[in-house]
Amino acid sequence: MMKNCILICFFFIFLSCENNSTSDLIDIPSPETTLNLKWNKAYPDDNIDKSLIGLKWALSYVGAKLPVALNGIYTSGNTITIEVDRLGFAPNAVVLLSKLHTKN
């Protein structure tokens, strides 16, 4: 009986932790329109900031509205995260760019 009670308590604790009460307050990017790129140092003086300059230039060349919407590019360690839907691309371009990381 005690074992069943403990199992039921753990079940309810697990169930209550499943709901994230802040999920409606935090803007979570869509995985379909988010690209994660791994950055690697190419030469001795290279750094991630130099690579971001080139990446932003390339994205603006293919239609992103930069530098107005820079909130769609983030770095964390050696990972560059691009939220394609926040860079001012046309809707059809977002669909095409999101196919870069899908498996067919």
Helices and strands as residue ranges (DSSP letters): H 2-18, G 31-33, E 34-38, H 48-61, G 70-72, E 73-76, E 79-83, G 84-86, H 91-98, G 99-101
